[in-house]
């Protein structure tokens, strides 16, 4: 298949998504304060969102703007980013990226249970496979204990943080869908969510009297570029391949899990058991079943 602009956007989006996890993985090695980095990330992402997507300023303050949803996003976005950083640190890139991608099944469950969407056999099978995949991925292999942690704390962190990532990103997806239902334009809603998240992180840093340092903020700028790059290229992929939404959906999620597995296992020597590898295979199968072919 030739490398069309749409496929190039897809490859870029997959690379940016895994780059976010890699940067979070490297943060501990280089003693980067992830709180400062995440705060700077939202400042950069908001600036890029305003510059590149050019949201309608008048529409941002429209009466139908769902401020409660945006406020919830403002709290959840940095919270889940911090959870992602902890998941990458304790459980590795492979499990963290897979947990993030499997979170797409939480909005599916919400559609069944809360919004009355019809249930199909294929979607039920995909959801069941996703649950099995998550179980297999969160099973802990033997690994070196992080200094300062007891064995029980280390064991809990291996499954607790990826589980928090799974739930958190799933709820964020539901909130973005609720924002779309309210008629809020995507670019404007995204910008407001970034601004609120950034302001809350700034307030937290001021409250904790954190002394900001350039190297932490520089790491945050790189994180913001990768984070927004992932969003932008994913949007552009859908725009370039309007007749193939299933290809974009499945390729993006499968690509992140596959590349994350390769990077985690080869570059960072993350240990994987046969059960973990089975979980990755089940996750890929669930995503294929989930795609609206």
Secondary structure, DSSP 8 states (H G I E B T S, - for coil): ----HHHHHHHHHHHHHHHHHHHHHHHHHTT--HHHHHHHHHHHHHHHIIIII---HHHHT-TT--HHHHHHHHHHHHHHHHHHHHHHHHHHHHHHHHHHHHTHHHHHHHHHHTS-----HHHHHHHHHHHHHHHHHHS-------TT--HHHHHHHHHHHHHHHHHHHHHHHHHHHHHHHTT--HHHHHHHHHHHHHHHHHHHHHHTT----HHHHHHHHHHHHHHHHHHHHHHHHHHHTTT-HHHHHHHHHHHHHHHHHHIIIIIS-----HHHHHHHHHHHHHHHHHS--
